[in-house]
Amino acid sequence: MKLQEYQGKALLAKYGVPVPKSQVATTPEQVAEAATAIGGKVVVKAQVLAGGRGKAGGVKVVDNAEAAQAFAASILG
């Protein structure tokens, strides 16, 4: 079975396992809205079915919604 990270988190949460706050976004604008809703530093991650996302540049810790939006714009096609 192949699951995206957000799907795995939803499955774990369904069975009572604590998971960090998260939101799925498909546009840079939605990423900024999600970062604002979550607040503070956030991690923006590309959701791909592959290992090594961090090493490939698909994961970044950002300080604010503007930085989250800029990073999302750089990784979304």
All heavy atoms as TSV, in Angstrom:
chain	resi	resn	atom	element	x	y	z
A	1	MET	N	N	0.847	-1.162	0.000
A	1	MET	CA	C	0.000	0.000	0.000
A	1	MET	C	C	0.899	1.233	0.000
A	1	MET	O	O	1.832	1.328	0.766
A	1	MET	CB	C	-0.885	-0.003	1.248
A	1	MET	CG	C	-1.728	1.214	1.355
A	1	MET	SD	S	-2.730	1.414	2.862
A	1	MET	CE	C	-3.242	-0.190	3.281
A	2	LYS	N	N	0.586	2.167	-0.862
A	2	LYS	CA	C	1.342	3.416	-0.918
A	2	LYS	C	C	0.444	4.546	-0.432
A	2	LYS	O	O	-0.663	4.730	-0.931
A	2	LYS	CB	C	1.815	3.704	-2.340
A	2	LYS	CG	C	2.846	2.719	-2.826
A	2	LYS	CD	C	3.358	3.106	-4.191
A	2	LYS	CE	C	4.406	2.105	-4.636
A	2	LYS	NZ	N	4.964	2.456	-5.937
A	3	LEU	N	N	0.944	5.294	0.546
A	3	LEU	CA	C	0.194	6.418	1.098
A	3	LEU	C	C	1.046	7.678	1.037
A	3	LEU	O	O	2.251	7.623	1.281
A	3	LEU	CB	C	-0.159	6.176	2.569
A	3	LEU	CG	C	-1.084	5.031	2.920
A	3	LEU	CD1	C	-1.185	4.897	4.433
A	3	LEU	CD2	C	-2.451	5.252	2.338
A	4	GLN	N	N	0.421	8.795	0.753
A	4	GLN	CA	C	1.083	10.086	0.918
A	4	GLN	C	C	1.187	10.332	2.418
A	4	GLN	O	O	0.448	9.755	3.217
A	4	GLN	CB	C	0.250	11.208	0.277
A	4	GLN	CG	C	0.021	11.049	-1.191
A	4	GLN	CD	C	1.237	11.441	-2.023
A	4	GLN	OE1	O	2.243	11.905	-1.526
A	4	GLN	NE2	N	1.126	11.238	-3.314
A	5	GLU	N	N	2.095	11.200	2.820
A	5	GLU	CA	C	2.275	11.483	4.249
A	5	GLU	C	C	0.968	11.953	4.890
A	5	GLU	O	O	0.597	11.497	5.976
A	5	GLU	CB	C	3.354	12.538	4.442
A	5	GLU	CG	C	3.600	12.859	5.889
A	5	GLU	CD	C	4.717	13.865	6.082
A	5	GLU	OE1	O	5.502	14.099	5.163
A	5	GLU	OE2	O	4.782	14.417	7.186
A	6	TYR	N	N	0.248	12.843	4.229
A	6	TYR	CA	C	-0.994	13.364	4.816
A	6	TYR	C	C	-2.040	12.269	4.971
A	6	TYR	O	O	-2.833	12.281	5.916
A	6	TYR	CB	C	-1.538	14.552	4.004
A	6	TYR	CG	C	-2.196	14.191	2.688
A	6	TYR	CD1	C	-3.566	13.984	2.621
A	6	TYR	CD2	C	-1.464	14.063	1.519
A	6	TYR	CE1	C	-4.188	13.668	1.426
A	6	TYR	CE2	C	-2.069	13.764	0.316
A	6	TYR	CZ	C	-3.430	13.554	0.273
A	6	TYR	OH	O	-4.040	13.237	-0.914
A	7	GLN	N	N	-2.036	11.283	4.072
A	7	GLN	CA	C	-2.982	10.171	4.191
A	7	GLN	C	C	-2.626	9.280	5.376
A	7	GLN	O	O	-3.507	8.823	6.105
A	7	GLN	CB	C	-2.982	9.357	2.896
A	7	GLN	CG	C	-3.512	10.124	1.708
A	7	GLN	CD	C	-3.257	9.413	0.396
A	7	GLN	OE1	O	-2.182	8.843	0.186
A	7	GLN	NE2	N	-4.251	9.436	-0.487
A	8	GLY	N	N	-1.347	9.052	5.570
A	8	GLY	CA	C	-0.897	8.259	6.712
A	8	GLY	C	C	-1.234	8.930	8.029
A	8	GLY	O	O	-1.670	8.278	8.984
A	9	LYS	N	N	-1.040	10.264	8.082
A	9	LYS	CA	C	-1.375	11.014	9.299
A	9	LYS	C	C	-2.867	10.909	9.606
A	9	LYS	O	O	-3.267	10.741	10.758
A	9	LYS	CB	C	-0.990	12.477	9.146
A	9	LYS	CG	C	0.478	12.745	9.283
A	9	LYS	CD	C	0.731	14.189	8.952
A	9	LYS	CE	C	1.544	14.858	9.993
A	9	LYS	NZ	N	1.779	16.267	9.675
A	10	ALA	N	N	-3.699	11.012	8.575
A	10	ALA	CA	C	-5.145	10.923	8.777
A	10	ALA	C	C	-5.533	9.547	9.309
A	10	ALA	O	O	-6.374	9.427	10.202
A	10	ALA	CB	C	-5.883	11.219	7.479
A	11	LEU	N	N	-4.898	8.510	8.782
A	11	LEU	CA	C	-5.184	7.158	9.237
A	11	LEU	C	C	-4.760	6.970	10.687
A	11	LEU	O	O	-5.508	6.413	11.500
A	11	LEU	CB	C	-4.470	6.152	8.331
A	11	LEU	CG	C	-4.742	4.685	8.589
A	11	LEU	CD1	C	-6.215	4.356	8.401
A	11	LEU	CD2	C	-3.886	3.826	7.664
A	12	LEU	N	N	-3.567	7.450	11.033
A	12	LEU	CA	C	-3.112	7.354	12.418
A	12	LEU	C	C	-4.035	8.125	13.362
A	12	LEU	O	O	-4.397	7.632	14.438
A	12	LEU	CB	C	-1.676	7.870	12.540
A	12	LEU	CG	C	-0.604	6.997	11.890
A	12	LEU	CD1	C	0.724	7.738	11.837
A	12	LEU	CD2	C	-0.460	5.688	12.617
A	13	ALA	N	N	-4.416	9.335	12.977
A	13	ALA	CA	C	-5.298	10.158	13.816
A	13	ALA	C	C	-6.649	9.478	14.028
A	13	ALA	O	O	-7.227	9.555	15.116
A	13	ALA	CB	C	-5.483	11.527	13.188
A	14	LYS	N	N	-7.136	8.804	13.001
A	14	LYS	CA	C	-8.416	8.102	13.096
A	14	LYS	C	C	-8.407	7.073	14.232
A	14	LYS	O	O	-9.427	6.823	14.863
A	14	LYS	CB	C	-8.720	7.416	11.763
A	14	LYS	CG	C	-9.999	6.626	11.732
A	14	LYS	CD	C	-10.211	5.997	10.366
A	14	LYS	CE	C	-11.443	5.106	10.353
A	14	LYS	NZ	N	-11.654	4.499	9.038
A	15	TYR	N	N	-7.239	6.508	14.503
A	15	TYR	CA	C	-7.117	5.491	15.545
A	15	TYR	C	C	-6.498	6.029	16.827
A	15	TYR	O	O	-6.003	5.276	17.658
A	15	TYR	CB	C	-6.347	4.285	15.004
A	15	TYR	CG	C	-7.163	3.546	13.971
A	15	TYR	CD1	C	-6.962	3.773	12.618
A	15	TYR	CD2	C	-8.175	2.672	14.347
A	15	TYR	CE1	C	-7.741	3.123	11.666
A	15	TYR	CE2	C	-8.955	2.027	13.418
A	15	TYR	CZ	C	-8.735	2.255	12.074
A	15	TYR	OH	O	-9.518	1.616	11.136
A	16	GLY	N	N	-6.522	7.355	16.972
A	16	GLY	CA	C	-6.134	7.961	18.236
A	16	GLY	C	C	-4.657	8.235	18.435
A	16	GLY	O	O	-4.244	8.614	19.526
A	17	VAL	N	N	-3.864	8.059	17.404
A	17	VAL	CA	C	-2.436	8.352	17.515
A	17	VAL	C	C	-2.245	9.860	17.347
A	17	VAL	O	O	-2.738	10.435	16.374
A	17	VAL	CB	C	-1.629	7.592	16.443
A	17	VAL	CG1	C	-0.151	7.952	16.508
A	17	VAL	CG2	C	-1.833	6.093	16.593
A	18	PRO	N	N	-1.555	10.510	18.277
A	18	PRO	CA	C	-1.361	11.957	18.138
A	18	PRO	C	C	-0.464	12.275	16.929
A	18	PRO	O	O	0.570	11.632	16.732
A	18	PRO	CB	C	-0.658	12.376	19.426
A	18	PRO	CG	C	-0.589	11.173	20.295
A	18	PRO	CD	C	-0.975	9.977	19.494
A	19	VAL	N	N	-0.893	13.231	16.133
A	19	VAL	CA	C	-0.109	13.683	14.977
A	19	VAL	C	C	-0.037	15.212	15.009
A	19	VAL	O	O	-0.930	15.868	15.534
A	19	VAL	CB	C	-0.714	13.203	13.641
A	19	VAL	CG1	C	-0.656	11.693	13.518
A	19	VAL	CG2	C	-2.143	13.678	13.479
A	20	PRO	N	N	1.028	15.789	14.451
A	20	PRO	CA	C	1.136	17.252	14.425
A	20	PRO	C	C	0.051	17.875	13.552
A	20	PRO	O	O	-0.479	17.238	12.642
A	20	PRO	CB	C	2.509	17.510	13.809
A	20	PRO	CG	C	3.213	16.204	13.761
A	20	PRO	CD	C	2.180	15.128	13.884
A	21	LYS	N	N	-0.253	19.148	13.816
A	21	LYS	CA	C	-1.199	19.887	12.972
A	21	LYS	C	C	-0.658	19.939	11.557
A	21	LYS	O	O	0.543	20.121	11.345
A	21	LYS	CB	C	-1.353	21.332	13.456
A	21	LYS	CG	C	-2.077	21.505	14.735
A	21	LYS	CD	C	-2.287	22.995	14.952
A	21	LYS	CE	C	-2.042	23.375	16.370
A	21	LYS	NZ	N	-2.162	24.808	16.589
A	22	SER	N	N	-1.536	19.793	10.593
A	22	SER	CA	C	-1.105	19.898	9.203
A	22	SER	C	C	-2.294	20.222	8.323
A	22	SER	O	O	-3.449	20.057	8.738
A	22	SER	CB	C	-0.451	18.592	8.741
A	22	SER	OG	O	-1.386	17.533	8.782
A	23	GLN	N	N	-1.993	20.690	7.130
A	23	GLN	CA	C	-3.009	20.957	6.117
A	23	GLN	C	C	-2.417	20.632	4.766
A	23	GLN	O	O	-1.216	20.790	4.548
A	23	GLN	CB	C	-3.448	22.420	6.146
A	23	GLN	CG	C	-4.227	22.811	7.372
A	23	GLN	CD	C	-4.763	24.233	7.274
A	23	GLN	OE1	O	-4.840	24.817	6.208
A	23	GLN	NE2	N	-5.133	24.793	8.399
A	24	VAL	N	N	-3.265	20.190	3.850
A	24	VAL	CA	C	-2.840	19.930	2.484
A	24	VAL	C	C	-3.181	21.145	1.649
A	24	VAL	O	O	-4.263	21.719	1.771
A	24	VAL	CB	C	-3.550	18.673	1.917
A	24	VAL	CG1	C	-3.182	18.455	0.468
A	24	VAL	CG2	C	-3.203	17.460	2.751
A	25	ALA	N	N	-2.248	21.558	0.794
A	25	ALA	CA	C	-2.455	22.714	-0.073
A	25	ALA	C	C	-1.945	22.377	-1.468
A	25	ALA	O	O	-0.976	21.634	-1.613
A	25	ALA	CB	C	-1.721	23.924	0.483
A	26	THR	N	N	-2.592	22.942	-2.466
A	26	THR	CA	C	-2.186	22.668	-3.842
A	26	THR	C	C	-1.693	23.907	-4.582
A	26	THR	O	O	-1.246	23.796	-5.719
A	26	THR	CB	C	-3.344	22.034	-4.643
A	26	THR	OG1	O	-4.470	22.905	-4.611
A	26	THR	CG2	C	-3.721	20.674	-4.062
A	27	THR	N	N	-1.777	25.068	-3.953
A	27	THR	CA	C	-1.282	26.300	-4.562
A	27	THR	C	C	-0.436	27.045	-3.531
A	27	THR	O	O	-0.626	26.854	-2.317
A	27	THR	CB	C	-2.426	27.231	-5.009
A	27	THR	OG1	O	-3.121	27.705	-3.849
A	27	THR	CG2	C	-3.400	26.523	-5.941
A	28	PRO	N	N	0.466	27.905	-3.979
A	28	PRO	CA	C	1.243	28.696	-3.024
A	28	PRO	C	C	0.362	29.548	-2.104
A	28	PRO	O	O	0.672	29.716	-0.921
A	28	PRO	CB	C	2.125	29.572	-3.919
A	28	PRO	CG	C	2.285	28.774	-5.171
A	28	PRO	CD	C	0.959	28.088	-5.349
A	29	GLU	N	N	-0.748	30.041	-2.631
A	29	GLU	CA	C	-1.662	30.845	-1.813
A	29	GLU	C	C	-2.278	30.004	-0.699
A	29	GLU	O	O	-2.412	30.474	0.428
A	29	GLU	CB	C	-2.758	31.476	-2.692
A	29	GLU	CG	C	-2.246	32.498	-3.685
A	29	GLU	CD	C	-1.549	31.897	-4.914
A	29	GLU	OE1	O	-1.760	30.708	-5.226
A	29	GLU	OE2	O	-0.762	32.624	-5.541
A	30	GLN	N	N	-2.656	28.772	-1.013
A	30	GLN	CA	C	-3.199	27.880	0.005
A	30	GLN	C	C	-2.146	27.528	1.044
A	30	GLN	O	O	-2.455	27.379	2.225
A	30	GLN	CB	C	-3.740	26.596	-0.625
A	30	GLN	CG	C	-5.002	26.778	-1.420
A	30	GLN	CD	C	-5.443	25.487	-2.098
A	30	GLN	OE1	O	-4.702	24.502	-2.153
A	30	GLN	NE2	N	-6.661	25.493	-2.623
A	31	VAL	N	N	-0.895	27.426	0.623
A	31	VAL	CA	C	0.200	27.150	1.558
A	31	VAL	C	C	0.334	28.309	2.544
A	31	VAL	O	O	0.479	28.100	3.754
A	31	VAL	CB	C	1.528	26.906	0.815
A	31	VAL	CG1	C	2.697	26.853	1.780
A	31	VAL	CG2	C	1.450	25.612	0.011
A	32	ALA	N	N	0.257	29.540	2.047
A	32	ALA	CA	C	0.345	30.714	2.925
A	32	ALA	C	C	-0.808	30.724	3.919
A	32	ALA	O	O	-0.611	31.005	5.110
A	32	ALA	CB	C	0.354	31.996	2.094
A	33	GLU	N	N	-2.016	30.420	3.456
A	33	GLU	CA	C	-3.183	30.368	4.349
A	33	GLU	C	C	-3.006	29.287	5.419
A	33	GLU	O	O	-3.308	29.512	6.595
A	33	GLU	CB	C	-4.457	30.100	3.548
A	33	GLU	CG	C	-4.872	31.244	2.649
A	33	GLU	CD	C	-6.011	30.866	1.709
A	33	GLU	OE1	O	-6.631	29.788	1.893
A	33	GLU	OE2	O	-6.280	31.658	0.788
A	34	ALA	N	N	-2.510	28.129	5.019
A	34	ALA	CA	C	-2.297	27.030	5.972
A	34	ALA	C	C	-1.230	27.412	6.995
A	34	ALA	O	O	-1.390	27.153	8.191
A	34	ALA	CB	C	-1.892	25.763	5.232
A	35	ALA	N	N	-0.149	28.038	6.539
A	35	ALA	CA	C	0.926	28.446	7.453
A	35	ALA	C	C	0.411	29.465	8.461
A	35	ALA	O	O	0.755	29.411	9.642
A	35	ALA	CB	C	2.098	29.020	6.660
A	36	THR	N	N	-0.435	30.381	8.009
A	36	THR	CA	C	-1.024	31.372	8.912
A	36	THR	C	C	-1.918	30.682	9.939
A	36	THR	O	O	-1.867	30.991	11.131
A	36	THR	CB	C	-1.830	32.413	8.120
A	36	THR	OG1	O	-0.937	33.074	7.217
A	36	THR	CG2	C	-2.488	33.425	9.029
A	37	ALA	N	N	-2.716	29.723	9.488
A	37	ALA	CA	C	-3.631	29.011	10.390
A	37	ALA	C	C	-2.867	28.184	11.425
A	37	ALA	O	O	-3.264	28.136	12.592
A	37	ALA	CB	C	-4.562	28.112	9.578
A	38	ILE	N	N	-1.783	27.554	11.007
A	38	ILE	CA	C	-0.998	26.732	11.927
A	38	ILE	C	C	-0.203	27.622	12.872
A	38	ILE	O	O	-0.102	27.358	14.057
A	38	ILE	CB	C	-0.084	25.763	11.154
A	38	ILE	CG1	C	-0.955	24.731	10.429
A	38	ILE	CG2	C	0.917	25.084	12.080
A	38	ILE	CD1	C	-0.222	23.860	9.435
A	39	GLY	N	N	0.385	28.686	12.336
A	39	GLY	CA	C	1.114	29.657	13.152
A	39	GLY	C	C	2.546	29.252	13.451
A	39	GLY	O	O	2.895	28.078	13.429
A	40	GLY	N	N	3.384	30.260	13.711
A	40	GLY	CA	C	4.779	30.017	14.051
A	40	GLY	C	C	5.564	29.445	12.887
A	40	GLY	O	O	5.200	29.596	11.726
A	41	LYS	N	N	6.678	28.787	13.212
A	41	LYS	CA	C	7.467	28.120	12.181
A	41	LYS	C	C	6.680	26.924	11.662
A	41	LYS	O	O	6.021	26.225	12.436
A	41	LYS	CB	C	8.795	27.635	12.745
A	41	LYS	CG	C	9.797	28.710	12.985
A	41	LYS	CD	C	11.138	28.111	13.357
A	41	LYS	CE	C	12.137	29.243	13.534
A	41	LYS	NZ	N	13.507	28.727	13.702
A	42	VAL	N	N	6.749	26.699	10.379
A	42	VAL	CA	C	6.073	25.550	9.773
A	42	VAL	C	C	7.040	24.838	8.843
A	42	VAL	O	O	8.050	25.401	8.418
A	42	VAL	CB	C	4.798	25.957	8.994
A	42	VAL	CG1	C	3.757	26.552	9.916
A	42	VAL	CG2	C	5.117	26.912	7.873
A	43	VAL	N	N	6.716	23.605	8.539
A	43	VAL	CA	C	7.499	22.821	7.588
A	43	VAL	C	C	6.646	22.639	6.344
A	43	VAL	O	O	5.520	22.150	6.420
A	43	VAL	CB	C	7.887	21.447	8.179
A	43	VAL	CG1	C	8.706	20.646	7.176
A	43	VAL	CG2	C	8.642	21.622	9.478
A	44	VAL	N	N	7.190	23.036	5.209
A	44	VAL	CA	C	6.514	22.858	3.923
A	44	VAL	C	C	7.148	21.641	3.266
A	44	VAL	O	O	8.367	21.562	3.141
A	44	VAL	CB	C	6.677	24.109	3.025
A	44	VAL	CG1	C	5.972	23.909	1.694
A	44	VAL	CG2	C	6.147	25.348	3.725
A	45	LYS	N	N	6.294	20.682	2.870
A	45	LYS	CA	C	6.801	19.432	2.300
A	45	LYS	C	C	6.104	19.129	0.986
A	45	LYS	O	O	4.885	19.229	0.885
A	45	LYS	CB	C	6.528	18.261	3.252
A	45	LYS	CG	C	7.206	18.361	4.594
A	45	LYS	CD	C	6.856	17.149	5.428
A	45	LYS	CE	C	7.565	17.168	6.761
A	45	LYS	NZ	N	7.262	15.922	7.507
A	46	ALA	N	N	6.889	18.705	0.005
A	46	ALA	CA	C	6.325	18.187	-1.234
A	46	ALA	C	C	5.759	16.805	-0.934
A	46	ALA	O	O	6.406	16.007	-0.260
A	46	ALA	CB	C	7.406	18.095	-2.302
A	47	GLN	N	N	4.556	16.541	-1.400
A	47	GLN	CA	C	3.939	15.233	-1.169
A	47	GLN	C	C	4.135	14.380	-2.411
A	47	GLN	O	O	3.366	14.452	-3.365
A	47	GLN	CB	C	2.452	15.388	-0.847
A	47	GLN	CG	C	2.189	16.096	0.460
A	47	GLN	CD	C	2.649	15.284	1.659
A	47	GLN	OE1	O	2.143	14.210	1.931
A	47	GLN	NE2	N	3.622	15.809	2.383
A	48	VAL	N	N	5.211	13.602	-2.410
A	48	VAL	CA	C	5.514	12.698	-3.517
A	48	VAL	C	C	5.787	11.314	-2.941
A	48	VAL	O	O	6.250	11.188	-1.816
A	48	VAL	CB	C	6.737	13.182	-4.336
A	48	VAL	CG1	C	6.427	14.480	-5.050
A	48	VAL	CG2	C	7.958	13.350	-3.462
A	49	LEU	N	N	5.484	10.306	-3.728
A	49	LEU	CA	C	5.715	8.933	-3.279
A	49	LEU	C	C	7.158	8.549	-3.607
A	49	LEU	O	O	7.433	7.769	-4.508
A	49	LEU	CB	C	4.727	7.977	-3.947
A	49	LEU	CG	C	3.282	8.110	-3.484
A	49	LEU	CD1	C	2.359	7.233	-4.319
A	49	LEU	CD2	C	3.151	7.754	-2.015
A	50	ALA	N	N	8.073	9.140	-2.865
A	50	ALA	CA	C	9.494	8.847	-3.064
A	50	ALA	C	C	10.236	9.155	-1.770
A	50	ALA	O	O	9.839	10.031	-1.008
A	50	ALA	CB	C	10.055	9.697	-4.191
A	51	GLY	N	N	11.293	8.437	-1.540
A	51	GLY	CA	C	12.130	8.720	-0.378
A	51	GLY	C	C	13.093	9.856	-0.695
A	51	GLY	O	O	13.267	10.249	-1.838
A	52	GLY	N	N	13.704	10.397	0.323
A	52	GLY	CA	C	14.729	11.415	0.133
A	52	GLY	C	C	14.218	12.789	-0.228
A	52	GLY	O	O	14.944	13.566	-0.855
A	53	ARG	N	N	12.991	13.114	0.160
A	53	ARG	CA	C	12.455	14.445	-0.175
A	53	ARG	C	C	13.307	15.563	0.388
A	53	ARG	O	O	13.506	16.579	-0.256
A	53	ARG	CB	C	11.029	14.620	0.378
A	53	ARG	CG	C	9.985	13.840	-0.325
A	53	ARG	CD	C	8.632	14.075	0.289
A	53	ARG	NE	N	8.643	13.596	1.671
A	53	ARG	CZ	C	7.698	13.837	2.558
A	53	ARG	NH1	N	6.670	14.559	2.241
A	53	ARG	NH2	N	7.784	13.362	3.773
A	54	GLY	N	N	13.783	15.381	1.610
A	54	GLY	CA	C	14.600	16.422	2.245
A	54	GLY	C	C	15.900	16.655	1.499
A	54	GLY	O	O	16.297	17.788	1.245
A	55	LYS	N	N	16.569	15.577	1.133
A	55	LYS	CA	C	17.831	15.692	0.401
A	55	LYS	C	C	17.622	16.267	-0.993
A	55	LYS	O	O	18.500	16.920	-1.537
A	55	LYS	CB	C	18.513	14.330	0.303
A	55	LYS	CG	C	19.036	13.832	1.622
A	55	LYS	CD	C	19.704	12.486	1.475
A	55	LYS	CE	C	20.164	11.981	2.829
A	55	LYS	NZ	N	20.783	10.663	2.738
A	56	ALA	N	N	16.455	16.023	-1.572
A	56	ALA	CA	C	16.152	16.511	-2.917
A	56	ALA	C	C	15.630	17.942	-2.918
A	56	ALA	O	O	15.338	18.497	-3.978
A	56	ALA	CB	C	15.142	15.588	-3.587
A	57	GLY	N	N	15.465	18.548	-1.732
A	57	GLY	CA	C	14.982	19.924	-1.663
A	57	GLY	C	C	13.480	20.067	-1.558
A	57	GLY	O	O	12.944	21.154	-1.753
A	58	GLY	N	N	12.780	18.990	-1.223
A	58	GLY	CA	C	11.328	19.037	-1.143
A	58	GLY	C	C	10.774	19.285	0.241
A	58	GLY	O	O	9.559	19.214	0.448
A	59	VAL	N	N	11.638	19.600	1.209
A	59	VAL	CA	C	11.212	19.870	2.578
A	59	VAL	C	C	11.973	21.083	3.084
A	59	VAL	O	O	13.188	21.158	2.932
A	59	VAL	CB	C	11.485	18.665	3.510
A	59	VAL	CG1	C	11.088	18.968	4.943
A	59	VAL	CG2	C	10.790	17.418	3.006
A	60	LYS	N	N	11.239	22.036	3.677
A	60	LYS	CA	C	11.914	23.227	4.204
A	60	LYS	C	C	11.161	23.764	5.416
A	60	LYS	O	O	9.940	23.853	5.404
A	60	LYS	CB	C	12.002	24.307	3.133
A	60	LYS	CG	C	12.815	25.510	3.580
A	60	LYS	CD	C	13.135	26.414	2.424
A	60	LYS	CE	C	14.038	27.530	2.914
A	60	LYS	NZ	N	14.510	28.347	1.830
A	61	VAL	N	N	11.918	24.127	6.467
A	61	VAL	CA	C	11.358	24.801	7.635
A	61	VAL	C	C	11.394	26.296	7.336
A	61	VAL	O	O	12.434	26.829	6.942
A	61	VAL	CB	C	12.172	24.502	8.912
A	61	VAL	CG1	C	11.599	25.244	10.106
A	61	VAL	CG2	C	12.217	23.008	9.182
A	62	VAL	N	N	10.244	26.955	7.503
A	62	VAL	CA	C	10.157	28.392	7.232
A	62	VAL	C	C	9.607	29.114	8.451
A	62	VAL	O	O	8.925	28.527	9.284
A	62	VAL	CB	C	9.300	28.685	5.983
A	62	VAL	CG1	C	9.945	28.117	4.732
A	62	VAL	CG2	C	7.893	28.139	6.134
A	63	ASP	N	N	9.900	30.408	8.534
A	63	ASP	CA	C	9.522	31.201	9.705
A	63	ASP	C	C	8.143	31.834	9.629
A	63	ASP	O	O	7.579	32.205	10.655
A	63	ASP	CB	C	10.548	32.307	9.944
A	63	ASP	CG	C	11.895	31.752	10.362
A	63	ASP	OD1	O	11.922	30.749	11.097
A	63	ASP	OD2	O	12.916	32.316	9.948
A	64	ASN	N	N	7.596	31.999	8.420
A	64	ASN	CA	C	6.326	32.726	8.303
A	64	ASN	C	C	5.594	32.323	7.023
A	64	ASN	O	O	6.131	31.588	6.195
A	64	ASN	CB	C	6.570	34.237	8.343
A	64	ASN	CG	C	7.556	34.688	7.288
A	64	ASN	OD1	O	7.430	34.336	6.117
A	64	ASN	ND2	N	8.563	35.446	7.693
A	65	ALA	N	N	4.375	32.834	6.885
A	65	ALA	CA	C	3.528	32.479	5.745
A	65	ALA	C	C	4.118	32.949	4.421
A	65	ALA	O	O	3.998	32.253	3.405
A	65	ALA	CB	C	2.129	33.065	5.938
A	66	GLU	N	N	4.775	34.101	4.419
A	66	GLU	CA	C	5.349	34.619	3.174
A	66	GLU	C	C	6.463	33.691	2.674
A	66	GLU	O	O	6.557	33.393	1.480
A	66	GLU	CB	C	5.884	36.038	3.365
A	66	GLU	CG	C	4.812	37.075	3.642
A	66	GLU	CD	C	4.295	37.065	5.084
A	66	GLU	OE1	O	5.001	36.574	6.001
A	66	GLU	OE2	O	3.159	37.531	5.301
A	67	ALA	N	N	7.322	33.239	3.587
A	67	ALA	CA	C	8.398	32.317	3.214
A	67	ALA	C	C	7.824	30.974	2.771
A	67	ALA	O	O	8.343	30.350	1.840
A	67	ALA	CB	C	9.361	32.130	4.377
A	68	ALA	N	N	6.751	30.535	3.416
A	68	ALA	CA	C	6.102	29.280	3.033
A	68	ALA	C	C	5.561	29.389	1.612
A	68	ALA	O	O	5.734	28.485	0.795
A	68	ALA	CB	C	4.973	28.945	4.009
A	69	GLN	N	N	4.930	30.515	1.307
A	69	GLN	CA	C	4.373	30.717	-0.033
A	69	GLN	C	C	5.485	30.759	-1.082
A	69	GLN	O	O	5.364	30.152	-2.145
A	69	GLN	CB	C	3.558	32.005	-0.072
A	69	GLN	CG	C	2.880	32.224	-1.417
A	69	GLN	CD	C	1.927	33.408	-1.403
A	69	GLN	OE1	O	1.755	34.080	-0.388
A	69	GLN	NE2	N	1.314	33.675	-2.532
A	70	ALA	N	N	6.576	31.441	-0.774
A	70	ALA	CA	C	7.681	31.527	-1.724
A	70	ALA	C	C	8.295	30.148	-1.988
A	70	ALA	O	O	8.590	29.807	-3.139
A	70	ALA	CB	C	8.740	32.501	-1.206
A	71	PHE	N	N	8.488	29.363	-0.938
A	71	PHE	CA	C	9.055	28.033	-1.123
A	71	PHE	C	C	8.102	27.160	-1.922
A	71	PHE	O	O	8.514	26.438	-2.842
A	71	PHE	CB	C	9.393	27.377	0.214
A	71	PHE	CG	C	9.913	25.980	0.068
A	71	PHE	CD1	C	11.144	25.741	-0.544
A	71	PHE	CD2	C	9.192	24.896	0.519
A	71	PHE	CE1	C	11.632	24.445	-0.700
A	71	PHE	CE2	C	9.671	23.606	0.375
A	71	PHE	CZ	C	10.889	23.377	-0.248
A	72	ALA	N	N	6.816	27.221	-1.597
A	72	ALA	CA	C	5.821	26.422	-2.323
A	72	ALA	C	C	5.820	26.786	-3.806
A	72	ALA	O	O	5.745	25.903	-4.662
A	72	ALA	CB	C	4.435	26.613	-1.719
A	73	ALA	N	N	5.928	28.058	-4.108
A	73	ALA	CA	C	5.951	28.492	-5.509
A	73	ALA	C	C	7.170	27.910	-6.233
A	73	ALA	O	O	7.094	27.587	-7.416
A	73	ALA	CB	C	5.968	30.016	-5.581
A	74	SER	N	N	8.267	27.748	-5.494
A	74	SER	CA	C	9.477	27.214	-6.133
A	74	SER	C	C	9.416	25.713	-6.387
A	74	SER	O	O	10.101	25.216	-7.268
A	74	SER	CB	C	10.710	27.552	-5.287
A	74	SER	OG	O	10.796	26.727	-4.141
A	75	ILE	N	N	8.593	24.985	-5.622
A	75	ILE	CA	C	8.539	23.527	-5.813
A	75	ILE	C	C	7.304	23.051	-6.570
A	75	ILE	O	O	7.292	21.919	-7.043
A	75	ILE	CB	C	8.668	22.759	-4.469
A	75	ILE	CG1	C	7.511	23.054	-3.520
A	75	ILE	CG2	C	10.004	23.009	-3.826
A	75	ILE	CD1	C	7.488	22.179	-2.276
A	76	LEU	N	N	6.284	23.886	-6.671
A	76	LEU	CA	C	5.088	23.489	-7.410
A	76	LEU	C	C	5.284	23.799	-8.888
A	76	LEU	O	O	5.767	24.866	-9.248
A	76	LEU	CB	C	3.842	24.215	-6.885
A	76	LEU	CG	C	3.372	23.784	-5.512
A	76	LEU	CD1	C	2.256	24.699	-5.021
A	76	LEU	CD2	C	2.903	22.347	-5.525
A	77	GLY	N	N	4.876	22.865	-9.746
A	77	GLY	CA	C	5.065	23.053	-11.178
A	77	GLY	C	C	4.082	23.995	-11.799
A	77	GLY	O	O	3.165	24.508	-11.278
